[in-house]
Amino acid sequence: MIAVKCEGEVIHLVANHLTDLSADLAGVGDRDNSFPLPHGRGDEFHRGSPGIDPRSLPAKGPKPRDIYVPDLHIDSIKVKTRDFR
């Protein structure tokens, strides 16, 4: 179980069990194994061109910013707040 408590600018972390991994972290640079990085979606050099980008096609239907509700006023929108205490 881990609990986080805040009092002003002070943050308390309460844990039942901690494991010290300092030795493992210190030896990360000395490992002989390679660390292959995965290629991202935008890496066209590695994967080749995907063809037509669907974001360049015209959108179907109205965009969210173009939707207008005449009876809706900004003051009538209620957003539930979150209390982190």
PyMOL Python script that loads the backbone (N, CA, C, O; Angstrom):
from pymol import cmd

cmd.read_pdbstr("""\
ATOM      1  N   MET A   1       0.839  -1.179   0.000  1.00  0.00           N
ATOM      2  CA  MET A   1       0.000   0.000   0.000  1.00  0.00           C
ATOM      3  C   MET A   1       0.881   1.237   0.000  1.00  0.00           C
ATOM      4  O   MET A   1       1.851   1.313   0.754  1.00  0.00           O
ATOM      5  N   ILE A   2       0.552   2.190  -0.827  1.00  0.00           N
ATOM      6  CA  ILE A   2       1.259   3.463  -0.882  1.00  0.00           C
ATOM      7  C   ILE A   2       0.224   4.560  -0.706  1.00  0.00           C
ATOM      8  O   ILE A   2      -0.835   4.534  -1.333  1.00  0.00           O
ATOM      9  N   ALA A   3       0.535   5.521   0.149  1.00  0.00           N
ATOM     10  CA  ALA A   3      -0.359   6.656   0.365  1.00  0.00           C
ATOM     11  C   ALA A   3       0.431   7.943   0.167  1.00  0.00           C
ATOM     12  O   ALA A   3       1.589   8.038   0.576  1.00  0.00           O
ATOM     13  N   VAL A   4      -0.188   8.913  -0.450  1.00  0.00           N
ATOM     14  CA  VAL A   4       0.426  10.220  -0.661  1.00  0.00           C
ATOM     15  C   VAL A   4      -0.422  11.244   0.078  1.00  0.00           C
ATOM     16  O   VAL A   4      -1.633  11.332  -0.128  1.00  0.00           O
ATOM     17  N   LYS A   5       0.226  12.012   0.936  1.00  0.00           N
ATOM     18  CA  LYS A   5      -0.472  13.054   1.695  1.00  0.00           C
ATOM     19  C   LYS A   5       0.227  14.378   1.461  1.00  0.00           C
ATOM     20  O   LYS A   5       1.456  14.450   1.478  1.00  0.00           O
ATOM     21  N   CYS A   6      -0.541  15.410   1.246  1.00  0.00           N
ATOM     22  CA  CYS A   6       0.013  16.743   1.015  1.00  0.00           C
ATOM     23  C   CYS A   6      -0.426  17.676   2.125  1.00  0.00           C
ATOM     24  O   CYS A   6      -1.601  17.721   2.489  1.00  0.00           O
ATOM     25  N   GLU A   7       0.531  18.419   2.659  1.00  0.00           N
ATOM     26  CA  GLU A   7       0.260  19.452   3.652  1.00  0.00           C
ATOM     27  C   GLU A   7       1.015  20.702   3.229  1.00  0.00           C
ATOM     28  O   GLU A   7       2.214  20.821   3.481  1.00  0.00           O
ATOM     29  N   GLY A   8       0.329  21.624   2.596  1.00  0.00           N
ATOM     30  CA  GLY A   8       0.983  22.826   2.099  1.00  0.00           C
ATOM     31  C   GLY A   8       1.952  22.467   0.983  1.00  0.00           C
ATOM     32  O   GLY A   8       1.552  21.878  -0.021  1.00  0.00           O
ATOM     33  N   GLU A   9       3.233  22.819   1.151  1.00  0.00           N
ATOM     34  CA  GLU A   9       4.246  22.505   0.152  1.00  0.00           C
ATOM     35  C   GLU A   9       4.950  21.179   0.445  1.00  0.00           C
ATOM     36  O   GLU A   9       5.825  20.770  -0.318  1.00  0.00           O
ATOM     37  N   VAL A  10       4.585  20.501   1.537  1.00  0.00           N
ATOM     38  CA  VAL A  10       5.222  19.258   1.937  1.00  0.00           C
ATOM     39  C   VAL A  10       4.397  18.077   1.440  1.00  0.00           C
ATOM     40  O   VAL A  10       3.179  18.050   1.615  1.00  0.00           O
ATOM     41  N   ILE A  11       5.057  17.099   0.819  1.00  0.00           N
ATOM     42  CA  ILE A  11       4.398  15.895   0.328  1.00  0.00           C
ATOM     43  C   ILE A  11       4.959  14.710   1.097  1.00  0.00           C
ATOM     44  O   ILE A  11       6.171  14.496   1.119  1.00  0.00           O
ATOM     45  N   HIS A  12       4.071  13.935   1.732  1.00  0.00           N
ATOM     46  CA  HIS A  12       4.462  12.752   2.488  1.00  0.00           C
ATOM     47  C   HIS A  12       4.121  11.517   1.668  1.00  0.00           C
ATOM     48  O   HIS A  12       3.014  11.404   1.141  1.00  0.00           O
ATOM     49  N   LEU A  13       5.076  10.585   1.559  1.00  0.00           N
ATOM     50  CA  LEU A  13       4.855   9.319   0.883  1.00  0.00           C
ATOM     51  C   LEU A  13       4.945   8.227   1.929  1.00  0.00           C
ATOM     52  O   LEU A  13       5.991   8.049   2.553  1.00  0.00           O
ATOM     53  N   VAL A  14       3.864   7.497   2.128  1.00  0.00           N
ATOM     54  CA  VAL A  14       3.805   6.434   3.129  1.00  0.00           C
ATOM     55  C   VAL A  14       3.724   5.108   2.380  1.00  0.00           C
ATOM     56  O   VAL A  14       2.815   4.901   1.576  1.00  0.00           O
ATOM     57  N   ALA A  15       4.700   4.184   2.650  1.00  0.00           N
ATOM     58  CA  ALA A  15       4.735   2.893   1.961  1.00  0.00           C
ATOM     59  C   ALA A  15       4.982   1.783   2.971  1.00  0.00           C
ATOM     60  O   ALA A  15       5.673   1.988   3.970  1.00  0.00           O
ATOM     61  N   ASN A  16       4.421   0.612   2.714  1.00  0.00           N
ATOM     62  CA  ASN A  16       4.655  -0.543   3.580  1.00  0.00           C
ATOM     63  C   ASN A  16       5.999  -1.207   3.295  1.00  0.00           C
ATOM     64  O   ASN A  16       6.621  -1.754   4.206  1.00  0.00           O
ATOM     65  N   HIS A  17       6.457  -1.166   2.037  1.00  0.00           N
ATOM     66  CA  HIS A  17       7.685  -1.862   1.671  1.00  0.00           C
ATOM     67  C   HIS A  17       8.418  -1.066   0.598  1.00  0.00           C
ATOM     68  O   HIS A  17       7.801  -0.607  -0.363  1.00  0.00           O
ATOM     69  N   LEU A  18       9.732  -0.898   0.754  1.00  0.00           N
ATOM     70  CA  LEU A  18      10.566  -0.236  -0.245  1.00  0.00           C
ATOM     71  C   LEU A  18      11.672  -1.195  -0.651  1.00  0.00           C
ATOM     72  O   LEU A  18      12.185  -1.931   0.191  1.00  0.00           O
ATOM     73  N   THR A  19      12.048  -1.201  -1.920  1.00  0.00           N
ATOM     74  CA  THR A  19      13.139  -2.027  -2.417  1.00  0.00           C
ATOM     75  C   THR A  19      14.202  -1.109  -2.994  1.00  0.00           C
ATOM     76  O   THR A  19      13.911  -0.277  -3.854  1.00  0.00           O
ATOM     77  N   ASP A  20      15.433  -1.257  -2.524  1.00  0.00           N
ATOM     78  CA  ASP A  20      16.545  -0.437  -3.001  1.00  0.00           C
ATOM     79  C   ASP A  20      17.128  -1.069  -4.259  1.00  0.00           C
ATOM     80  O   ASP A  20      17.709  -2.151  -4.190  1.00  0.00           O
ATOM     81  N   LEU A  21      16.984  -0.420  -5.389  1.00  0.00           N
ATOM     82  CA  LEU A  21      17.510  -0.904  -6.661  1.00  0.00           C
ATOM     83  C   LEU A  21      18.667  -0.048  -7.148  1.00  0.00           C
ATOM     84  O   LEU A  21      18.918   0.016  -8.352  1.00  0.00           O
ATOM     85  N   SER A  22      19.378   0.611  -6.240  1.00  0.00           N
ATOM     86  CA  SER A  22      20.484   1.496  -6.605  1.00  0.00           C
ATOM     87  C   SER A  22      21.583   0.754  -7.341  1.00  0.00           C
ATOM     88  O   SER A  22      22.138   1.279  -8.305  1.00  0.00           O
ATOM     89  N   ALA A  23      21.914  -0.473  -6.903  1.00  0.00           N
ATOM     90  CA  ALA A  23      22.979  -1.233  -7.556  1.00  0.00           C
ATOM     91  C   ALA A  23      22.600  -1.589  -8.990  1.00  0.00           C
ATOM     92  O   ALA A  23      23.440  -1.513  -9.887  1.00  0.00           O
ATOM     93  N   ASP A  24      21.351  -1.975  -9.216  1.00  0.00           N
ATOM     94  CA  ASP A  24      20.899  -2.280 -10.578  1.00  0.00           C
ATOM     95  C   ASP A  24      20.927  -1.042 -11.459  1.00  0.00           C
ATOM     96  O   ASP A  24      21.308  -1.115 -12.627  1.00  0.00           O
ATOM     97  N   LEU A  25      20.533   0.069 -10.914  1.00  0.00           N
ATOM     98  CA  LEU A  25      20.523   1.316 -11.677  1.00  0.00           C
ATOM     99  C   LEU A  25      21.941   1.770 -12.014  1.00  0.00           C
ATOM    100  O   LEU A  25      22.179   2.288 -13.105  1.00  0.00           O
ATOM    101  N   ALA A  26      22.877   1.584 -11.098  1.00  0.00           N
ATOM    102  CA  ALA A  26      24.262   1.988 -11.343  1.00  0.00           C
ATOM    103  C   ALA A  26      24.901   1.155 -12.449  1.00  0.00           C
ATOM    104  O   ALA A  26      25.789   1.649 -13.143  1.00  0.00           O
ATOM    105  N   GLY A  27      24.472  -0.098 -12.634  1.00  0.00           N
ATOM    106  CA  GLY A  27      25.077  -0.962 -13.636  1.00  0.00           C
ATOM    107  C   GLY A  27      24.424  -0.921 -14.999  1.00  0.00           C
ATOM    108  O   GLY A  27      24.777  -1.728 -15.859  1.00  0.00           O
ATOM    109  N   VAL A  28      23.497  -0.028 -15.236  1.00  0.00           N
ATOM    110  CA  VAL A  28      22.799   0.024 -16.519  1.00  0.00           C
ATOM    111  C   VAL A  28      23.755   0.342 -17.663  1.00  0.00           C
ATOM    112  O   VAL A  28      23.629  -0.253 -18.734  1.00  0.00           O
ATOM    113  N   GLY A  29      24.688   1.239 -17.481  1.00  0.00           N
ATOM    114  CA  GLY A  29      25.608   1.631 -18.547  1.00  0.00           C
ATOM    115  C   GLY A  29      26.672   0.591 -18.846  1.00  0.00           C
ATOM    116  O   GLY A  29      27.308   0.658 -19.898  1.00  0.00           O
ATOM    117  N   ASP A  30      26.885  -0.365 -17.960  1.00  0.00           N
ATOM    118  CA  ASP A  30      27.930  -1.360 -18.141  1.00  0.00           C
ATOM    119  C   ASP A  30      27.442  -2.638 -18.807  1.00  0.00           C
ATOM    120  O   ASP A  30      28.237  -3.562 -18.981  1.00  0.00           O
ATOM    121  N   ARG A  31      26.210  -2.732 -19.174  1.00  0.00           N
ATOM    122  CA  ARG A  31      25.665  -3.953 -19.763  1.00  0.00           C
ATOM    123  C   ARG A  31      26.134  -4.104 -21.206  1.00  0.00           C
ATOM    124  O   ARG A  31      26.263  -3.122 -21.938  1.00  0.00           O
ATOM    125  N   ASP A  32      26.387  -5.355 -21.604  1.00  0.00           N
ATOM    126  CA  ASP A  32      26.871  -5.637 -22.960  1.00  0.00           C
ATOM    127  C   ASP A  32      25.734  -5.821 -23.966  1.00  0.00           C
ATOM    128  O   ASP A  32      25.953  -5.696 -25.171  1.00  0.00           O
ATOM    129  N   ASN A  33      24.549  -6.110 -23.496  1.00  0.00           N
ATOM    130  CA  ASN A  33      23.420  -6.334 -24.400  1.00  0.00           C
ATOM    131  C   ASN A  33      23.010  -5.039 -25.077  1.00  0.00           C
ATOM    132  O   ASN A  33      23.068  -3.959 -24.489  1.00  0.00           O
ATOM    133  N   SER A  34      22.591  -5.176 -26.334  1.00  0.00           N
ATOM    134  CA  SER A  34      22.102  -3.985 -27.033  1.00  0.00           C
ATOM    135  C   SER A  34      20.696  -3.664 -26.544  1.00  0.00           C
ATOM    136  O   SER A  34      19.973  -4.540 -26.069  1.00  0.00           O
ATOM    137  N   PHE A  35      20.334  -2.437 -26.665  1.00  0.00           N
ATOM    138  CA  PHE A  35      19.016  -1.972 -26.241  1.00  0.00           C
ATOM    139  C   PHE A  35      18.321  -1.419 -27.477  1.00  0.00           C
ATOM    140  O   PHE A  35      18.414  -0.223 -27.752  1.00  0.00           O
ATOM    141  N   PRO A  36      17.617  -2.281 -28.237  1.00  0.00           N
ATOM    142  CA  PRO A  36      16.994  -1.802 -29.475  1.00  0.00           C
ATOM    143  C   PRO A  36      15.815  -0.872 -29.180  1.00  0.00           C
ATOM    144  O   PRO A  36      14.983  -1.154 -28.317  1.00  0.00           O
ATOM    145  N   LEU A  37      15.766   0.204 -29.891  1.00  0.00           N
ATOM    146  CA  LEU A  37      14.662   1.150 -29.737  1.00  0.00           C
ATOM    147  C   LEU A  37      13.586   0.829 -30.763  1.00  0.00           C
ATOM    148  O   LEU A  37      13.897   0.627 -31.936  1.00  0.00           O
ATOM    149  N   PRO A  38      12.333   0.779 -30.346  1.00  0.00           N
ATOM    150  CA  PRO A  38      11.267   0.514 -31.317  1.00  0.00           C
ATOM    151  C   PRO A  38      11.072   1.731 -32.219  1.00  0.00           C
ATOM    152  O   PRO A  38      11.254   2.874 -31.802  1.00  0.00           O
ATOM    153  N   HIS A  39      10.704   1.456 -33.445  1.00  0.00           N
ATOM    154  CA  HIS A  39      10.462   2.542 -34.390  1.00  0.00           C
ATOM    155  C   HIS A  39       9.037   3.042 -34.212  1.00  0.00           C
ATOM    156  O   HIS A  39       8.116   2.255 -33.998  1.00  0.00           O
ATOM    157  N   GLY A  40       8.865   4.337 -34.302  1.00  0.00           N
ATOM    158  CA  GLY A  40       7.549   4.936 -34.126  1.00  0.00           C
ATOM    159  C   GLY A  40       6.725   4.907 -35.396  1.00  0.00           C
ATOM    160  O   GLY A  40       7.202   4.498 -36.455  1.00  0.00           O
ATOM    161  N   ARG A  41       5.490   5.343 -35.279  1.00  0.00           N
ATOM    162  CA  ARG A  41       4.589   5.386 -36.427  1.00  0.00           C
ATOM    163  C   ARG A  41       5.091   6.325 -37.507  1.00  0.00           C
ATOM    164  O   ARG A  41       4.871   6.085 -38.694  1.00  0.00           O
ATOM    165  N   GLY A  42       5.761   7.390 -37.104  1.00  0.00           N
ATOM    166  CA  GLY A  42       6.190   8.394 -38.066  1.00  0.00           C
ATOM    167  C   GLY A  42       7.521   8.096 -38.712  1.00  0.00           C
ATOM    168  O   GLY A  42       8.041   8.934 -39.448  1.00  0.00           O
ATOM    169  N   ASP A  43       8.093   6.926 -38.463  1.00  0.00           N
ATOM    170  CA  ASP A  43       9.395   6.595 -39.029  1.00  0.00           C
ATOM    171  C   ASP A  43       9.213   5.993 -40.422  1.00  0.00           C
ATOM    172  O   ASP A  43       9.293   4.775 -40.586  1.00  0.00           O
ATOM    173  N   GLU A  44       8.974   6.828 -41.414  1.00  0.00           N
ATOM    174  CA  GLU A  44       8.744   6.366 -42.773  1.00  0.00           C
ATOM    175  C   GLU A  44      10.013   5.822 -43.413  1.00  0.00           C
ATOM    176  O   GLU A  44       9.931   5.022 -44.345  1.00  0.00           O
ATOM    177  N   PHE A  45      11.169   6.229 -42.943  1.00  0.00           N
ATOM    178  CA  PHE A  45      12.422   5.717 -43.501  1.00  0.00           C
ATOM    179  C   PHE A  45      12.553   4.229 -43.201  1.00  0.00           C
ATOM    180  O   PHE A  45      12.991   3.461 -44.058  1.00  0.00           O
ATOM    181  N   HIS A  46      12.180   3.819 -41.998  1.00  0.00           N
ATOM    182  CA  HIS A  46      12.308   2.417 -41.594  1.00  0.00           C
ATOM    183  C   HIS A  46      11.202   1.560 -42.190  1.00  0.00           C
ATOM    184  O   HIS A  46      11.479   0.463 -42.676  1.00  0.00           O
ATOM    185  N   ARG A  47       9.977   2.020 -42.168  1.00  0.00           N
ATOM    186  CA  ARG A  47       8.829   1.213 -42.577  1.00  0.00           C
ATOM    187  C   ARG A  47       8.387   1.443 -44.019  1.00  0.00           C
ATOM    188  O   ARG A  47       7.658   0.619 -44.572  1.00  0.00           O
ATOM    189  N   GLY A  48       8.800   2.515 -44.626  1.00  0.00           N
ATOM    190  CA  GLY A  48       8.305   2.855 -45.953  1.00  0.00           C
ATOM    191  C   GLY A  48       7.090   3.756 -45.845  1.00  0.00           C
ATOM    192  O   GLY A  48       6.497   3.882 -44.773  1.00  0.00           O
ATOM    193  N   SER A  49       6.725   4.369 -46.930  1.00  0.00           N
ATOM    194  CA  SER A  49       5.596   5.287 -46.926  1.00  0.00           C
ATOM    195  C   SER A  49       4.290   4.518 -46.759  1.00  0.00           C
ATOM    196  O   SER A  49       4.080   3.519 -47.447  1.00  0.00           O
ATOM    197  N   PRO A  50       3.401   4.962 -45.855  1.00  0.00           N
ATOM    198  CA  PRO A  50       2.152   4.235 -45.634  1.00  0.00           C
ATOM    199  C   PRO A  50       1.098   4.481 -46.702  1.00  0.00           C
ATOM    200  O   PRO A  50       0.059   3.822 -46.703  1.00  0.00           O
ATOM    201  N   GLY A  51       1.345   5.407 -47.601  1.00  0.00           N
ATOM    202  CA  GLY A  51       0.337   5.723 -48.621  1.00  0.00           C
ATOM    203  C   GLY A  51      -0.362   7.021 -48.270  1.00  0.00           C
ATOM    204  O   GLY A  51       0.288   7.983 -47.859  1.00  0.00           O
ATOM    205  N   ILE A  52      -1.666   7.061 -48.425  1.00  0.00           N
ATOM    206  CA  ILE A  52      -2.442   8.277 -48.170  1.00  0.00           C
ATOM    207  C   ILE A  52      -2.627   8.444 -46.666  1.00  0.00           C
ATOM    208  O   ILE A  52      -3.012   7.511 -45.962  1.00  0.00           O
ATOM    209  N   ASP A  53      -2.345   9.643 -46.197  1.00  0.00           N
ATOM    210  CA  ASP A  53      -2.550   9.965 -44.788  1.00  0.00           C
ATOM    211  C   ASP A  53      -4.033  10.249 -44.576  1.00  0.00           C
ATOM    212  O   ASP A  53      -4.569  11.168 -45.195  1.00  0.00           O
ATOM    213  N   PRO A  54      -4.724   9.473 -43.704  1.00  0.00           N
ATOM    214  CA  PRO A  54      -6.165   9.701 -43.519  1.00  0.00           C
ATOM    215  C   PRO A  54      -6.492  11.070 -42.946  1.00  0.00           C
ATOM    216  O   PRO A  54      -7.625  11.534 -43.069  1.00  0.00           O
ATOM    217  N   ARG A  55      -5.521  11.724 -42.323  1.00  0.00           N
ATOM    218  CA  ARG A  55      -5.784  13.061 -41.782  1.00  0.00           C
ATOM    219  C   ARG A  55      -5.912  14.105 -42.877  1.00  0.00           C
ATOM    220  O   ARG A  55      -6.463  15.181 -42.644  1.00  0.00           O
ATOM    221  N   SER A  56      -5.398  13.796 -44.098  1.00  0.00           N
ATOM    222  CA  SER A  56      -5.477  14.765 -45.190  1.00  0.00           C
ATOM    223  C   SER A  56      -6.802  14.651 -45.956  1.00  0.00           C
ATOM    224  O   SER A  56      -7.106  15.512 -46.782  1.00  0.00           O
ATOM    225  N   LEU A  57      -7.594  13.603 -45.694  1.00  0.00           N
ATOM    226  CA  LEU A  57      -8.882  13.442 -46.357  1.00  0.00           C
ATOM    227  C   LEU A  57      -9.910  14.389 -45.737  1.00  0.00           C
ATOM    228  O   LEU A  57      -9.803  14.728 -44.558  1.00  0.00           O
ATOM    229  N   PRO A  58     -10.904  14.819 -46.518  1.00  0.00           N
ATOM    230  CA  PRO A  58     -11.922  15.715 -45.948  1.00  0.00           C
ATOM    231  C   PRO A  58     -12.729  14.995 -44.866  1.00  0.00           C
ATOM    232  O   PRO A  58     -13.046  13.812 -44.989  1.00  0.00           O
ATOM    233  N   ALA A  59     -13.048  15.726 -43.822  1.00  0.00           N
ATOM    234  CA  ALA A  59     -13.804  15.155 -42.697  1.00  0.00           C
ATOM    235  C   ALA A  59     -15.271  15.003 -43.078  1.00  0.00           C
ATOM    236  O   ALA A  59     -15.816  15.785 -43.856  1.00  0.00           O
ATOM    237  N   LYS A  60     -15.892  13.978 -42.509  1.00  0.00           N
ATOM    238  CA  LYS A  60     -17.317  13.759 -42.744  1.00  0.00           C
ATOM    239  C   LYS A  60     -18.106  14.379 -41.601  1.00  0.00           C
ATOM    240  O   LYS A  60     -17.773  14.171 -40.435  1.00  0.00           O
ATOM    241  N   GLY A  61     -19.134  15.130 -41.919  1.00  0.00           N
ATOM    242  CA  GLY A  61     -19.978  15.731 -40.899  1.00  0.00           C
ATOM    243  C   GLY A  61     -19.383  17.017 -40.341  1.00  0.00           C
ATOM    244  O   GLY A  61     -18.290  17.421 -40.735  1.00  0.00           O
ATOM    245  N   PRO A  62     -20.103  17.661 -39.422  1.00  0.00           N
ATOM    246  CA  PRO A  62     -19.612  18.926 -38.853  1.00  0.00           C
ATOM    247  C   PRO A  62     -18.488  18.680 -37.844  1.00  0.00           C
ATOM    248  O   PRO A  62     -18.444  17.651 -37.170  1.00  0.00           O
ATOM    249  N   LYS A  63     -17.599  19.643 -37.764  1.00  0.00           N
ATOM    250  CA  LYS A  63     -16.537  19.581 -36.765  1.00  0.00           C
ATOM    251  C   LYS A  63     -17.136  20.014 -35.426  1.00  0.00           C
ATOM    252  O   LYS A  63     -18.103  20.774 -35.407  1.00  0.00           O
ATOM    253  N   PRO A  64     -16.584  19.548 -34.316  1.00  0.00           N
ATOM    254  CA  PRO A  64     -17.153  19.906 -33.011  1.00  0.00           C
ATOM    255  C   PRO A  64     -17.279  21.411 -32.793  1.00  0.00           C
ATOM    256  O   PRO A  64     -18.239  21.866 -32.171  1.00  0.00           O
ATOM    257  N   ARG A  65     -16.336  22.176 -33.289  1.00  0.00           N
ATOM    258  CA  ARG A  65     -16.409  23.623 -33.073  1.00  0.00           C
ATOM    259  C   ARG A  65     -17.502  24.283 -33.904  1.00  0.00           C
ATOM    260  O   ARG A  65     -17.875  25.426 -33.639  1.00  0.00           O
ATOM    261  N   ASP A  66     -18.027  23.563 -34.923  1.00  0.00           N
ATOM    262  CA  ASP A  66     -19.073  24.120 -35.773  1.00  0.00           C
ATOM    263  C   ASP A  66     -20.475  23.786 -35.281  1.00  0.00           C
ATOM    264  O   ASP A  66     -21.457  24.276 -35.840  1.00  0.00           O
ATOM    265  N   ILE A  67     -20.584  22.953 -34.233  1.00  0.00           N
ATOM    266  CA  ILE A  67     -21.896  22.591 -33.713  1.00  0.00           C
ATOM    267  C   ILE A  67     -22.418  23.735 -32.858  1.00  0.00           C
ATOM    268  O   ILE A  67     -21.714  24.229 -31.978  1.00  0.00           O
ATOM    269  N   TYR A  68     -23.632  24.151 -33.110  1.00  0.00           N
ATOM    270  CA  TYR A  68     -24.220  25.274 -32.385  1.00  0.00           C
ATOM    271  C   TYR A  68     -25.568  24.855 -31.820  1.00  0.00           C
ATOM    272  O   TYR A  68     -26.424  24.357 -32.551  1.00  0.00           O
ATOM    273  N   VAL A  69     -25.756  25.052 -30.534  1.00  0.00           N
ATOM    274  CA  VAL A  69     -27.037  24.776 -29.874  1.00  0.00           C
ATOM    275  C   VAL A  69     -27.558  26.120 -29.382  1.00  0.00           C
ATOM    276  O   VAL A  69     -26.981  26.688 -28.455  1.00  0.00           O
ATOM    277  N   PRO A  70     -28.620  26.643 -29.966  1.00  0.00           N
ATOM    278  CA  PRO A  70     -29.065  27.998 -29.624  1.00  0.00           C
ATOM    279  C   PRO A  70     -29.528  28.145 -28.174  1.00  0.00           C
ATOM    280  O   PRO A  70     -29.386  29.226 -27.603  1.00  0.00           O
ATOM    281  N   ASP A  71     -30.079  27.091 -27.560  1.00  0.00           N
ATOM    282  CA  ASP A  71     -30.587  27.194 -26.190  1.00  0.00           C
ATOM    283  C   ASP A  71     -29.490  27.037 -25.138  1.00  0.00           C
ATOM    284  O   ASP A  71     -29.741  27.281 -23.958  1.00  0.00           O
ATOM    285  N   LEU A  72     -28.297  26.643 -25.529  1.00  0.00           N
ATOM    286  CA  LEU A  72     -27.232  26.353 -24.572  1.00  0.00           C
ATOM    287  C   LEU A  72     -26.406  27.600 -24.296  1.00  0.00           C
ATOM    288  O   LEU A  72     -25.912  28.244 -25.221  1.00  0.00           O
ATOM    289  N   HIS A  73     -26.259  27.938 -23.018  1.00  0.00           N
ATOM    290  CA  HIS A  73     -25.440  29.063 -22.607  1.00  0.00           C
ATOM    291  C   HIS A  73     -24.261  28.531 -21.802  1.00  0.00           C
ATOM    292  O   HIS A  73     -24.407  27.533 -21.096  1.00  0.00           O
ATOM    293  N   ILE A  74     -23.121  29.157 -21.888  1.00  0.00           N
ATOM    294  CA  ILE A  74     -21.911  28.681 -21.232  1.00  0.00           C
ATOM    295  C   ILE A  74     -22.080  28.583 -19.709  1.00  0.00           C
ATOM    296  O   ILE A  74     -21.455  27.733 -19.075  1.00  0.00           O
ATOM    297  N   ASP A  75     -22.903  29.430 -19.129  1.00  0.00           N
ATOM    298  CA  ASP A  75     -23.109  29.401 -17.679  1.00  0.00           C
ATOM    299  C   ASP A  75     -23.934  28.199 -17.233  1.00  0.00           C
ATOM    300  O   ASP A  75     -23.921  27.852 -16.051  1.00  0.00           O
ATOM    301  N   SER A  76     -24.647  27.560 -18.149  1.00  0.00           N
ATOM    302  CA  SER A  76     -25.473  26.415 -17.777  1.00  0.00           C
ATOM    303  C   SER A  76     -24.690  25.102 -17.767  1.00  0.00           C
ATOM    304  O   SER A  76     -25.220  24.075 -17.342  1.00  0.00           O
ATOM    305  N   ILE A  77     -23.450  25.120 -18.225  1.00  0.00           N
ATOM    306  CA  ILE A  77     -22.628  23.911 -18.235  1.00  0.00           C
ATOM    307  C   ILE A  77     -22.010  23.729 -16.857  1.00  0.00           C
ATOM    308  O   ILE A  77     -21.295  24.606 -16.372  1.00  0.00           O
ATOM    309  N   LYS A  78     -22.280  22.605 -16.232  1.00  0.00           N
ATOM    310  CA  LYS A  78     -21.753  22.303 -14.904  1.00  0.00           C
ATOM    311  C   LYS A  78     -20.650  21.255 -15.034  1.00  0.00           C
ATOM    312  O   LYS A  78     -20.850  20.204 -15.642  1.00  0.00           O
ATOM    313  N   VAL A  79     -19.500  21.548 -14.465  1.00  0.00           N
ATOM    314  CA  VAL A  79     -18.373  20.622 -14.472  1.00  0.00           C
ATOM    315  C   VAL A  79     -18.096  20.219 -13.039  1.00  0.00           C
ATOM    316  O   VAL A  79     -17.879  21.071 -12.178  1.00  0.00           O
ATOM    317  N   LYS A  80     -18.105  18.919 -12.781  1.00  0.00           N
ATOM    318  CA  LYS A  80     -17.855  18.421 -11.430  1.00  0.00           C
ATOM    319  C   LYS A  80     -16.378  18.606 -11.103  1.00  0.00           C
ATOM    320  O   LYS A  80     -15.511  18.165 -11.858  1.00  0.00           O
ATOM    321  N   THR A  81     -16.092  19.256  -9.980  1.00  0.00           N
ATOM    322  CA  THR A  81     -14.714  19.467  -9.557  1.00  0.00           C
ATOM    323  C   THR A  81     -14.225  18.267  -8.792  1.00  0.00           C
ATOM    324  O   THR A  81     -15.016  17.484  -8.265  1.00  0.00           O
ATOM    325  N   ARG A  82     -12.900  18.123  -8.731  1.00  0.00           N
ATOM    326  CA  ARG A  82     -12.304  17.023  -7.983  1.00  0.00           C
ATOM    327  C   ARG A  82     -11.546  17.602  -6.789  1.00  0.00           C
ATOM    328  O   ARG A  82     -10.765  18.542  -6.936  1.00  0.00           O
ATOM    329  N   ASP A  83     -11.778  17.043  -5.629  1.00  0.00           N
ATOM    330  CA  ASP A  83     -11.109  17.461  -4.405  1.00  0.00           C
ATOM    331  C   ASP A  83     -10.095  16.398  -4.036  1.00  0.00           C
ATOM    332  O   ASP A  83     -10.473  15.268  -3.728  1.00  0.00           O
ATOM    333  N   PHE A  84      -8.796  16.741  -4.062  1.00  0.00           N
ATOM    334  CA  PHE A  84      -7.738  15.780  -3.830  1.00  0.00           C
ATOM    335  C   PHE A  84      -7.314  15.689  -2.375  1.00  0.00           C
ATOM    336  O   PHE A  84      -6.266  15.115  -2.077  1.00  0.00           O
ATOM    337  N   ARG A  85      -8.100  16.240  -1.467  1.00  0.00           N
ATOM    338  CA  ARG A  85      -7.732  16.156  -0.047  1.00  0.00           C
ATOM    339  C   ARG A  85      -8.077  14.839   0.524  1.00  0.00           C
ATOM    340  O   ARG A  85      -7.836  14.597   1.707  1.00  0.00           O
TER     341      ARG A  85
END
""", "prot")
cmd.dss("prot")
cmd.show_as("cartoon", "prot")
cmd.util.cbc("prot")
cmd.orient("prot")
